[in-house]
Amino acid sequence: MHEDISIRQLETADRDAFFALRLRGLKTHPAAFGQSYEEAVEIGPSQHDAMLSGGGAALGNFLLGAFCPTDGALLGTVGLRRDVGHKHRHKGHVLGMYVADKAAGRGVGRALLTELLERAGQIDGLRQIALNVTSANRSARALYESLGFRVYGTEPDALCIDGIFHDADLMVRFVKSRNE
């Protein structure tokens, strides 16, 4: 399936589809996100407007979407957010990685992350990409490891969902060598 999907940067016109897919992910896989479903609903879709405007893409702030070639449905999303402080601008963070259940296991997540990493490699001064993944999410961790991410630590009790604590693995991948 991944050869046929279309991956592109999300824009303001994609806001409703993006927010609907995000809410589905937050509801069905709460341990995969730092934000809760209730928080997202309360804040609303406008929380993503800056990223969807595309103004910060060249600097390392963007959202990507994977679209079905037959009906144009949004199947998955991933974002990159770059740190802004002078001492941290060399770092970016993967955020909101989600693939709809109907498209899971078909290479959509790999295609999204591959595109994110390719774009990240073109961003001036960006050297490393970090992410957090719930320690129990072995399939996501395996995908990240297959793309060069490595665990550098574990945050105990990183998330609390309905009174149950979940550890998170902290992962990093360098997009440029230390000498660049």
LOVEX-691230 format. One record per residue (C-alpha): residue in three letters; x, y, z. Coordinates in steps of 0.05 Angstrom, whole numbers, plus 5000, padded with zeros to 4 digits. Layout:
! residues N
+------+------+------+------+
: type :    x :    y :    z :
+------+------+------+------+
:  ala :    X :    Y :    Z :
...
+------+------+------+------+
This chain:
! residues 180
+------+------+------+------+
: type :    x :    y :    z :
+------+------+------+------+
:  met : 5000 : 5000 : 5000 :
:  his : 5055 : 5050 : 5018 :
:  glu : 5077 : 5057 : 4945 :
:  asp : 5008 : 5084 : 4926 :
:  ile : 4997 : 5133 : 4982 :
:  ser : 5010 : 5206 : 4974 :
:  ile : 5049 : 5242 : 5028 :
:  arg : 5049 : 5317 : 5031 :
:  gln : 5053 : 5374 : 5081 :
:  leu : 4986 : 5388 : 5113 :
:  glu : 4957 : 5458 : 5104 :
:  thr : 4900 : 5499 : 5131 :
:  ala : 4850 : 5466 : 5084 :
:  asp : 4866 : 5398 : 5117 :
:  arg : 4849 : 5423 : 5187 :
:  asp : 4782 : 5387 : 5195 :
:  ala : 4808 : 5320 : 5168 :
:  phe : 4871 : 5326 : 5210 :
:  phe : 4834 : 5343 : 5274 :
:  ala : 4783 : 5287 : 5263 :
:  leu : 4839 : 5236 : 5253 :
:  arg : 4877 : 5263 : 5313 :
:  leu : 4815 : 5257 : 5357 :
:  arg : 4806 : 5185 : 5334 :
:  gly : 4878 : 5169 : 5353 :
:  leu : 4872 : 5203 : 5420 :
:  lys : 4809 : 5164 : 5436 :
:  thr : 4830 : 5095 : 5411 :
:  his : 4904 : 5098 : 5431 :
:  pro : 4910 : 5145 : 5491 :
:  ala : 4978 : 5118 : 5512 :
:  ala : 5008 : 5139 : 5446 :
:  phe : 4999 : 5214 : 5458 :
:  gly : 5017 : 5265 : 5511 :
:  gln : 4952 : 5302 : 5500 :
:  ser : 4886 : 5271 : 5523 :
:  tyr : 4823 : 5268 : 5480 :
:  glu : 4787 : 5313 : 5529 :
:  glu : 4842 : 5366 : 5526 :
:  ala : 4842 : 5365 : 5451 :
:  val : 4767 : 5374 : 5447 :
:  glu : 4769 : 5430 : 5499 :
:  ile : 4823 : 5469 : 5462 :
:  gly : 4795 : 5454 : 5393 :
:  pro : 4826 : 5449 : 5324 :
:  ser : 4855 : 5520 : 5326 :
:  gln : 4913 : 5493 : 5368 :
:  his : 4943 : 5467 : 5303 :
:  asp : 4933 : 5528 : 5260 :
:  ala : 5004 : 5554 : 5265 :
:  met : 5033 : 5487 : 5242 :
:  leu : 4980 : 5480 : 5187 :
:  ser : 4995 : 5549 : 5160 :
:  gly : 5062 : 5523 : 5135 :
:  gly : 5099 : 5587 : 5153 :
:  gly : 5150 : 5550 : 5197 :
:  ala : 5163 : 5490 : 5152 :
:  ala : 5230 : 5514 : 5126 :
:  leu : 5253 : 5524 : 5198 :
:  gly : 5231 : 5454 : 5220 :
:  asn : 5159 : 5460 : 5242 :
:  phe : 5110 : 5421 : 5199 :
:  leu : 5056 : 5368 : 5196 :
:  leu : 5055 : 5313 : 5143 :
:  gly : 4995 : 5272 : 5121 :
:  ala : 4989 : 5206 : 5084 :
:  phe : 4930 : 5203 : 5036 :
:  cys : 4894 : 5145 : 5004 :
:  pro : 4901 : 5147 : 4928 :
:  thr : 4831 : 5122 : 4914 :
:  asp : 4788 : 5166 : 4958 :
:  gly : 4837 : 5219 : 4984 :
:  ala : 4823 : 5200 : 5057 :
:  leu : 4875 : 5221 : 5108 :
:  leu : 4906 : 5156 : 5133 :
:  gly : 4962 : 5181 : 5179 :
:  thr : 5000 : 5240 : 5205 :
:  val : 5066 : 5259 : 5236 :
:  gly : 5097 : 5325 : 5254 :
:  leu : 5164 : 5357 : 5269 :
:  arg : 5173 : 5413 : 5319 :
:  arg : 5240 : 5447 : 5325 :
:  asp : 5267 : 5475 : 5389 :
:  val : 5274 : 5551 : 5387 :
:  gly : 5327 : 5568 : 5440 :
:  his : 5396 : 5585 : 5414 :
:  lys : 5427 : 5527 : 5451 :
:  his : 5374 : 5477 : 5429 :
:  arg : 5359 : 5496 : 5357 :
:  his : 5397 : 5436 : 5332 :
:  lys : 5341 : 5391 : 5359 :
:  gly : 5273 : 5373 : 5332 :
:  his : 5218 : 5329 : 5360 :
:  val : 5171 : 5280 : 5326 :
:  leu : 5100 : 5293 : 5348 :
:  gly : 5031 : 5266 : 5334 :
:  met : 5052 : 5202 : 5298 :
:  tyr : 4989 : 5164 : 5282 :
:  val : 4963 : 5117 : 5229 :
:  ala : 4890 : 5099 : 5225 :
:  asp : 4876 : 5028 : 5246 :
:  lys : 4850 : 5011 : 5176 :
:  ala : 4918 : 5029 : 5146 :
:  ala : 4962 : 5001 : 5202 :
:  gly : 5015 : 4950 : 5182 :
:  arg : 5016 : 4972 : 5110 :
:  gly : 5078 : 5017 : 5109 :
:  val : 5042 : 5083 : 5120 :
:  gly : 5079 : 5099 : 5184 :
:  arg : 5146 : 5082 : 5153 :
:  ala : 5131 : 5125 : 5092 :
:  leu : 5111 : 5184 : 5137 :
:  leu : 5173 : 5179 : 5180 :
:  thr : 5218 : 5170 : 5119 :
:  glu : 5191 : 5234 : 5089 :
:  leu : 5198 : 5270 : 5155 :
:  leu : 5271 : 5249 : 5161 :
:  glu : 5285 : 5268 : 5089 :
:  arg : 5257 : 5338 : 5101 :
:  ala : 5293 : 5344 : 5167 :
:  gly : 5359 : 5329 : 5133 :
:  gln : 5349 : 5391 : 5089 :
:  ile : 5337 : 5439 : 5147 :
:  asp : 5397 : 5483 : 5161 :
:  gly : 5426 : 5472 : 5230 :
:  leu : 5380 : 5414 : 5250 :
:  arg : 5423 : 5357 : 5275 :
:  gln : 5380 : 5309 : 5314 :
:  ile : 5308 : 5286 : 5319 :
:  ala : 5280 : 5260 : 5385 :
:  leu : 5216 : 5225 : 5403 :
:  asn : 5181 : 5191 : 5462 :
:  val : 5146 : 5125 : 5454 :
:  thr : 5107 : 5087 : 5507 :
:  ser : 5153 : 5031 : 5529 :
:  ala : 5098 : 4979 : 5520 :
:  asn : 5088 : 4999 : 5447 :
:  arg : 5136 : 4949 : 5418 :
:  ser : 5113 : 4955 : 5346 :
:  ala : 5123 : 5031 : 5344 :
:  arg : 5191 : 5024 : 5378 :
:  ala : 5212 : 4971 : 5326 :
:  leu : 5192 : 5018 : 5270 :
:  tyr : 5232 : 5075 : 5300 :
:  glu : 5292 : 5031 : 5311 :
:  ser : 5289 : 5006 : 5239 :
:  leu : 5295 : 5078 : 5216 :
:  gly : 5356 : 5092 : 5259 :
:  phe : 5327 : 5118 : 5324 :
:  arg : 5361 : 5092 : 5387 :
:  val : 5337 : 5091 : 5459 :
:  tyr : 5378 : 5136 : 5505 :
:  gly : 5336 : 5131 : 5567 :
:  thr : 5269 : 5114 : 5597 :
:  glu : 5223 : 5162 : 5634 :
:  pro : 5187 : 5124 : 5689 :
:  asp : 5113 : 5141 : 5697 :
:  ala : 5116 : 5188 : 5637 :
:  leu : 5040 : 5186 : 5627 :
:  cys : 4983 : 5174 : 5674 :
:  ile : 4920 : 5150 : 5640 :
:  asp : 4860 : 5134 : 5684 :
:  gly : 4906 : 5124 : 5744 :
:  ile : 4952 : 5076 : 5707 :
:  phe : 5024 : 5099 : 5696 :
:  his : 5062 : 5085 : 5632 :
:  asp : 5137 : 5090 : 5621 :
:  ala : 5164 : 5122 : 5558 :
:  asp : 5227 : 5106 : 5520 :
:  leu : 5266 : 5168 : 5498 :
:  met : 5295 : 5159 : 5428 :
:  val : 5340 : 5200 : 5384 :
:  arg : 5366 : 5197 : 5312 :
:  phe : 5420 : 5242 : 5284 :
:  val : 5404 : 5271 : 5215 :
:  lys : 5471 : 5303 : 5208 :
:  ser : 5539 : 5281 : 5233 :
:  arg : 5572 : 5315 : 5292 :
:  asn : 5623 : 5346 : 5244 :
:  glu : 5572 : 5383 : 5201 :
+------+------+------+------+
